Amino acid sequence: MDARRPGMGTTGLASLAPAGVAPLPAEDLPAMTKALTMLAGHRLAVLTGAGLSTDSGIPDYRGPGAAPRKPMTYQEFTGSADNRRRYWARNHIGWSRLRHADPNAGHFAVARMEERGLLSGLITQNVDRLHEDAGSRDVVDLHGRYDRVVCLDGGHGFSRTLLAAILEELNPGFLEEAESTGLVETAPDADAVVEDPELIRSFVVAVCPVCGGMLKPDFVYFGENVPKERVVRAYAMVDDAGALLVAGSSLTVMSGLRFVRHAAKAGKPVVILNRGETRGDHLAGLKVDTGVSAALAWLAAELPDLR
């Protein structure tokens, strides 16, 4: 979906938020009130992770109750045709499901804060594009985006929707068979767990329709570096902010943790909203163990305008 449909200004964002959002639990109010005190009066840099998208039906990587996962590395993907077949078969299933996910109250809350001029920018570790669907505009997609595909040989770029059509043509009936025999769950990067190895071996991998090269989702794999220009832009958002708000990230990987370290070193308030421990808890002025979407919606309603 495209939350900001043609002809609709940013003032229409609030009306797009889902109805019936669960209120912030009463037991979380004291900590959230402290968070409000720490953040009020500052322009905020916001850093989000997979925990924000769980209320949109997208599983988390490392949150409480998340199944153990070992994502494929860049080296594994590029070094083996069998690994690429396994990856694209699973991704084809995951994409068919996650492409229908909608933004939740947390995504809309961040968009409202940006609309009110409260943000210096938004850095997301997610590849699901739900922030953009909710109306956020100044976004660094730190790890890339799962709605795009890139050719590693020729540099050509394509939409994931186009690739889905090509894969459907090459693998008729694959999705239906997978749904009936092997799909267990889907990860935030659209990877899926498939129990039937024969089904995986039958999958036909697409090549670049322009040059016949190797196709890869346009997001950063484990073992691959985040492009420098994204990192520079994200640091600038933190530098331009008076405080850093982290929402739904365990900060396990350095790509996100470095911004928390940067803000803390500069003496800026750091508030973390997340279920479970994070690698940056010791750097934060406040860590609130709470539901992320409800907490962001509460903050968006309570934060005063900047003077």
DOVOGU-965399 format. One line per 3 residues: for each residue x, z, y of C-alpha. Coordinates in pm, 1 decimal, padded with zeros to 6 digits, always signed. Example, Ala and Ser with C-alpha at 12.3 -4.5 7.8 and 13.67 -1.06 7.14 Angstrom:
# residues 2
+01230.0/+00780.0/-00450.0 ~ +01367.0/+00714.0/-00106.0 .
END
This chain:
# residues 307
+00000.0/+00000.0/+00000.0 ~ +00104.2/-00040.7/+00363.2 ~ -00019.8/+00266.3/+00547.2 .
+00039.9/+00109.0/+00889.1 ~ -00187.0/-00190.4/+00862.3 ~ -00170.2/-00464.3/+01127.8 .
-00346.2/-00369.8/+01447.5 ~ -00328.4/+00006.0/+01386.0 ~ -00111.2/+00216.2/+01615.9 .
+00069.0/+00534.3/+01524.7 ~ -00225.9/+00739.6/+01647.1 ~ -00407.6/+00638.8/+01328.8 .
-00157.6/+00810.1/+01101.0 ~ -00343.3/+01139.8/+01070.7 ~ -00660.2/+00970.3/+00952.4 .
-00469.4/+00820.0/+00659.2 ~ -00361.2/+01154.6/+00519.2 ~ -00526.6/+01241.1/+00185.9 .
-00825.9/+01470.8/+00204.6 ~ -00840.3/+01806.4/+00029.9 ~ -00474.5/+01901.9/+00073.9 .
-00405.6/+02240.2/-00084.7 ~ -00337.0/+02502.2/+00184.4 ~ -00009.1/+02687.1/+00203.8 .
-00027.9/+02992.0/-00027.6 ~ -00068.6/+03318.3/+00162.6 ~ +00242.4/+03464.1/-00002.0 .
+00453.3/+03185.8/+00150.6 ~ +00333.9/+03244.6/+00507.1 ~ +00592.8/+03510.3/+00606.4 .
+00885.4/+03289.9/+00503.7 ~ +00727.9/+02979.6/+00657.2 ~ +00665.4/+03166.6/+00981.0 .
+01035.7/+03248.9/+00989.3 ~ +01111.6/+02880.4/+00925.6 ~ +00885.7/+02787.0/+01215.7 .
+01071.7/+03027.3/+01444.7 ~ +01407.0/+02878.8/+01343.5 ~ +01296.4/+02516.4/+01388.5 .
+01072.1/+02537.5/+01694.9 ~ +01222.7/+02391.4/+02009.4 ~ +01469.6/+02170.5/+01821.0 .
+01462.3/+01803.3/+01738.9 ~ +01490.4/+01794.2/+01362.5 ~ +01684.5/+01579.4/+01121.9 .
+01485.3/+01574.9/+00797.4 ~ +01643.6/+01521.2/+00455.5 ~ +01405.7/+01465.8/+00163.6 .
+01448.3/+01438.5/-00212.7 ~ +01252.5/+01373.5/-00529.7 ~ +01065.0/+01704.1/-00506.7 .
+00861.2/+01563.8/-00219.1 ~ +00719.0/+01281.1/-00429.9 ~ +00601.3/+01490.7/-00724.3 .
+00260.3/+01534.4/-00559.0 ~ +00235.9/+01154.6/-00560.8 ~ +00269.4/+01155.7/-00939.6 .
+00640.2/+01066.4/-00947.8 ~ +00837.2/+01305.4/-01172.4 ~ +01130.6/+01501.7/-01034.0 .
+01488.1/+01480.1/-01164.0 ~ +01589.4/+01843.9/-01157.6 ~ +01295.9/+02055.8/-01045.7 .
+01149.7/+02338.8/-01254.3 ~ +01002.7/+02193.1/-01573.2 ~ +01171.7/+01853.8/-01532.6 .
+01290.7/+01699.7/-01859.3 ~ +01670.2/+01660.0/-01895.0 ~ +01779.2/+01308.0/-01798.3 .
+02104.9/+01115.8/-01812.2 ~ +02066.8/+00825.0/-01568.9 ~ +02263.6/+00508.7/-01642.1 .
+02579.1/+00472.2/-01435.8 ~ +02682.8/+00161.4/-01246.9 ~ +02973.5/+00113.7/-01485.7 .
+02743.9/+00133.0/-01789.9 ~ +02499.3/-00112.2/-01635.5 ~ +02755.0/-00376.0/-01538.4 .
+02973.3/-00333.0/-01847.0 ~ +02722.5/-00398.2/-02125.8 ~ +02450.3/-00659.7/-02182.8 .
+02279.3/-00416.2/-02421.9 ~ +02270.9/-00149.4/-02152.5 ~ +02120.6/-00394.5/-01903.5 .
+01854.6/-00494.1/-02156.4 ~ +01770.7/-00129.2/-02218.9 ~ +01761.5/-00055.8/-01846.9 .
+01544.9/-00352.1/-01745.1 ~ +01301.0/-00297.8/-02033.2 ~ +01250.4/+00062.3/-01926.4 .
+01244.9/-00024.2/-01556.5 ~ +00981.6/-00292.8/-01614.2 ~ +00752.7/-00026.9/-01759.3 .
+00835.0/+00231.3/-01492.1 ~ +00784.0/-00016.0/-01207.9 ~ +00442.0/-00114.3/-01341.6 .
+00337.2/+00248.4/-01297.3 ~ +00522.4/+00377.1/-00992.5 ~ +00435.9/+00077.5/-00775.7 .
+00083.0/+00222.5/-00749.2 ~ +00194.6/+00564.1/-00618.2 ~ +00058.1/+00664.0/-00277.0 .
+00211.3/+00891.7/-00011.2 ~ +00108.2/+01255.8/-00022.8 ~ +00045.9/+01512.9/+00250.4 .
+00418.8/+01579.2/+00288.2 ~ +00498.7/+01215.6/+00361.8 ~ +00220.4/+01199.4/+00619.1 .
+00338.3/+01525.9/+00775.4 ~ +00688.1/+01387.5/+00832.4 ~ +00538.2/+01071.9/+00985.5 .
+00328.3/+01284.8/+01222.0 ~ +00633.9/+01482.6/+01329.2 ~ +00815.2/+01159.0/+01407.2 .
+00511.2/+01029.8/+01598.9 ~ +00522.1/+01344.3/+01816.6 ~ +00891.7/+01297.0/+01895.6 .
+01003.1/+01601.0/+01694.8 ~ +01258.6/+01415.7/+01480.3 ~ +01600.4/+01267.9/+01542.7 .
+01548.9/+01075.1/+01221.7 ~ +01465.0/+01091.3/+00851.3 ~ +01715.5/+01067.6/+00565.7 .
+01563.9/+01025.8/+00221.7 ~ +01733.1/+01030.0/-00116.2 ~ +01419.6/+00876.6/-00266.5 .
+01392.1/+00506.7/-00343.6 ~ +01011.3/+00498.1/-00365.1 ~ +00945.9/+00387.8/-00002.6 .
+00657.0/+00634.7/+00029.7 ~ +00784.0/+00757.1/+00367.3 ~ +00751.0/+00404.6/+00504.2 .
+00407.2/+00369.5/+00344.6 ~ +00301.5/+00687.8/+00527.6 ~ +00413.9/+00544.0/+00861.6 .
+00768.6/+00675.1/+00911.4 ~ +00983.3/+00422.7/+01096.4 ~ +01327.7/+00567.6/+01166.3 .
+01432.7/+00611.4/+00803.7 ~ +01768.3/+00594.5/+00627.3 ~ +01697.5/+00503.2/+00263.6 .
+02021.1/+00667.5/+00155.6 ~ +02007.7/+00554.4/-00206.3 ~ +01839.7/+00220.6/-00140.9 .
+01490.9/+00105.7/-00236.2 ~ +01326.8/+00022.0/-00565.9 ~ +01109.6/-00256.7/-00426.9 .
+01414.3/-00484.6/-00389.1 ~ +01652.8/-00652.0/-00635.5 ~ +02000.1/-00788.2/-00560.2 .
+02219.8/-01040.5/-00742.1 ~ +02565.7/-00892.1/-00798.2 ~ +02724.7/-01235.1/-00827.2 .
+02572.7/-01434.3/-00541.0 ~ +02440.9/-01156.4/-00317.5 ~ +02087.9/-01299.9/-00318.8 .
+01802.1/-01055.8/-00260.9 ~ +01452.0/-01064.9/-00406.2 ~ +01141.1/-00851.2/-00406.9 .
+01078.7/-00639.5/-00717.4 ~ +00729.2/-00789.4/-00723.8 ~ +00876.6/-01136.4/-00775.1 .
+01102.3/-01009.1/-01051.4 ~ +00806.1/-00835.4/-01218.6 ~ +00627.9/-01170.4/-01240.5 .
+00937.6/-01335.2/-01391.2 ~ +00978.3/-01054.5/-01644.8 ~ +00610.9/-01080.2/-01737.6 .
+00655.9/-01449.8/-01806.3 ~ +00966.7/-01386.9/-02017.7 ~ +00809.9/-01092.1/-02204.8 .
+00436.8/-01157.4/-02256.0 ~ +00251.5/-00856.2/-02395.3 ~ +00553.8/-00625.4/-02362.0 .
+00388.7/-00379.1/-02124.4 ~ +00076.0/-00349.8/-02338.3 ~ +00280.7/-00284.9/-02651.7 .
+00500.6/-00031.0/-02474.0 ~ +00200.5/+00159.8/-02342.3 ~ +00058.1/+00186.2/-02692.8 .
+00375.6/+00271.0/-02884.5 ~ +00653.9/+00424.3/-02682.4 ~ +00611.1/+00531.7/-02318.9 .
+00688.3/+00900.3/-02271.0 ~ +00748.0/+00952.2/-01900.2 ~ +00889.4/+00788.5/-01591.0 .
+01175.7/+00896.8/-01365.8 ~ +01187.4/+00873.3/-00983.4 ~ +01392.0/+00550.7/-01001.0 .
+01123.6/+00380.8/-01218.3 ~ +01322.0/+00432.5/-01539.2 ~ +01098.5/+00508.2/-01837.3 .
+01161.7/+00676.3/-02172.4 ~ +01075.9/+00441.3/-02461.0 ~ +01085.6/+00565.8/-02819.1 .
+01078.9/+00228.5/-02996.1 ~ +01431.9/+00075.3/-03017.3 ~ +01296.4/-00247.4/-03166.7 .
+01077.8/-00295.7/-02861.7 ~ +01382.5/-00258.2/-02636.9 ~ +01585.4/-00505.6/-02842.4 .
+01310.8/-00764.0/-02808.4 ~ +01320.3/-00757.8/-02428.3 ~ +01445.3/-01068.1/-02246.4 .
+01646.6/-00991.5/-01930.9 ~ +01600.7/-01212.3/-01624.5 ~ +01892.7/-01364.5/-01437.8 .
+01914.1/-01456.3/-01070.0 ~ +01673.6/-01746.4/-01010.5 ~ +01920.1/-01895.7/-00759.2 .
+02259.6/-01876.5/-00929.7 ~ +02200.0/-01730.0/-01276.5 ~ +02393.2/-01414.0/-01186.2 .
+02345.1/-01049.4/-01282.0 ~ +02045.3/-00876.7/-01122.9 ~ +02042.3/-00508.6/-01029.4 .
+01783.9/-00290.5/-00851.3 ~ +01882.3/-00251.9/-00486.8 ~ +01954.3/+00118.5/-00508.1 .
+02263.4/+00327.3/-00563.5 ~ +02347.3/+00414.3/-00923.1 ~ +02545.0/+00716.4/-01035.2 .
+02909.8/+00615.7/-01005.2 ~ +02834.9/+00384.7/-00712.6 ~ +02904.7/+00464.2/-00347.8 .
+02639.6/+00484.2/-00078.4 ~ +02706.9/+00201.0/+00171.8 ~ +02914.1/+00331.0/+00462.9 .
+02674.3/+00212.4/+00734.2 ~ +02393.0/+00426.2/+00586.5 ~ +02617.0/+00733.4/+00576.9 .
+02727.2/+00679.7/+00937.4 ~ +02367.3/+00639.8/+01055.1 ~ +02258.5/+00951.6/+00865.0 .
+02540.0/+01160.6/+01014.8 ~ +02433.3/+01039.5/+01360.4 ~ +02080.3/+01167.5/+01294.4 .
+02217.4/+01511.1/+01206.8 ~ +02445.3/+01506.6/+01511.9 ~ +02152.2/+01417.6/+01739.2 .
+01937.5/+01696.8/+01596.9 ~ +01923.9/+02063.2/+01688.4 ~ +01839.8/+02167.9/+01330.7 .
+01825.4/+02026.8/+00978.3 ~ +01517.9/+02053.5/+00756.5 ~ +01568.0/+01979.9/+00384.5 .
+01255.0/+01919.2/+00176.4 ~ +01236.6/+01869.4/-00199.4 ~ +01604.4/+01822.9/-00282.7 .
+01819.0/+02026.0/-00519.2 ~ +02122.8/+01892.2/-00328.1 ~ +02298.9/+01852.3/-00661.1 .
+02475.8/+01532.0/-00559.9 ~ +02719.3/+01513.4/-00270.2 ~ +02533.0/+01224.6/-00104.3 .
+02277.7/+01474.4/+00028.6 ~ +02474.5/+01798.6/+00028.5 ~ +02731.6/+01663.6/+00276.3 .
+02470.3/+01654.4/+00553.0 ~ +02383.9/+02020.0/+00492.9 ~ +02751.8/+02107.6/+00509.4 .
+02788.2/+01902.5/+00826.4 ~ +02496.8/+02075.3/+00999.3 ~ +02608.3/+02423.1/+00890.1 .
+02965.2/+02358.9/+01009.2 ~ +02826.7/+02256.7/+01349.3 ~ +02634.0/+02584.4/+01368.3 .
+02292.2/+02421.3/+01350.3 ~ +02000.1/+02598.4/+01181.7 ~ +01940.5/+02472.6/+00828.0 .
+01607.0/+02535.8/+00654.1 ~ +01555.0/+02432.0/+00290.6 ~ +01210.0/+02394.5/+00133.6 .
+01235.6/+02347.1/-00241.8 ~ +01109.0/+02473.8/-00574.8 ~ +01406.4/+02632.3/-00748.1 .
+01765.8/+02684.2/-00645.0 ~ +01966.6/+02423.2/-00458.3 ~ +02337.0/+02364.2/-00425.0 .
+02307.1/+02425.8/-00051.4 ~ +02126.2/+02760.7/-00053.0 ~ +02436.8/+02949.5/+00061.4 .
+02467.5/+02718.1/+00363.7 ~ +02109.2/+02755.9/+00480.4 ~ +01984.3/+03002.6/+00736.1 .
+01664.1/+03012.5/+00531.4 ~ +01558.6/+02889.9/+00188.8 ~ +01185.1/+02890.7/+00107.3 .
+01079.7/+02847.6/-00256.1 ~ +00749.5/+02670.9/-00197.0 ~ +00544.5/+02359.7/-00259.3 .
+00704.2/+02096.9/-00038.7 ~ +00405.9/+01883.6/+00064.2 ~ +00191.7/+02183.8/+00165.1 .
+00483.7/+02340.8/+00353.4 ~ +00554.0/+02021.1/+00548.6 ~ +00185.8/+01979.7/+00633.3 .
+00180.4/+02337.5/+00763.2 ~ +00493.0/+02283.5/+00972.1 ~ +00358.8/+01958.5/+01117.9 .
+00047.2/+02145.0/+01230.6 ~ +00229.3/+02450.3/+01368.2 ~ +00543.6/+02311.3/+01535.2 .
+00499.5/+02301.4/+01913.6 ~ +00576.4/+01992.1/+02120.3 ~ +00925.5/+01972.2/+02264.8 .
+00957.5/+02040.3/+02636.2 .
END
